[in-house]
Amino acid sequence: QVQLQQWGAGLLKTSETLSLTCAVYGGSFRGYYWNWIRQPPGEGLEWIGEINHSGSTNYNPSLESRVGISVDTSKNQFSLKLRSVTAADTAVYYCAGSGASGFFDYWGQGTLVTVSS
Amino acid sequence: DIQMTQSPSSLSASVGDRVTITCRASQSISRYLNWYQQKPGITPKLLIFAASSLQSGVPSRFSGSGSGTDFTLTISSLQPEDFATYYCQQSYSSPWTFGQGTKVDIK
């Protein structure tokens, strides 16, 4: 059974860089796409981007200019960086795994990231 | 981007009720439509993928239907643990997008 565990800084100041990492335990790291999804307080879900084991990425155009996702296959981990954050980036950030059909069947526990001035 | 619109945004229902939630895509997405359940403070949980396939471990009272642009999630007999927010998500074309959610609460 695949399990995802994520971590990273939960409090940032405006203009700083958000940095989160997600570790994948069990299952096949190679067989999935590894995603980041966020949810502002009281709002819906927004897909940020994905990466596969070979490092091929795909980003949401709405965030593409500020986002970077990387992978470390030696540790079965992938990471998110979001530059120049503002209060609008305050959200719970989830890592998630998806297969070729694009549904998210494995999720991390979520990390609340708060951006303050 | 493909816009996903759910209706209603919220509904009140009683235990035992039949509940139907609708999701409409801004263009045809074939059957690339997935449904999630989220309870407050909890990670979303996949219920249905490919419009009508039940995820392993999900009770059979949940069902999905539709294709093209119009989809439905049905709960045949609402149980106390089903009070939650439900989201649809399209996996036809990147960027993958979600509906705004439908909150199901107790009448």
Interface residues (C-beta under 8 A of the other chain):
Chain A: G44 L45 E46 W47 N58 Y59 N60 P61 S62 Y94 S98 S101 G102 F103 F104 D105 W107 G108 Q109 G110
Chain B: D1 Y32 N34 Y36 T43 P44 K45 L46 F49 A50 Q55 Y87 Q89 S91 Y92 S94 P95 W96 T97 F98 G99 Q100 G101
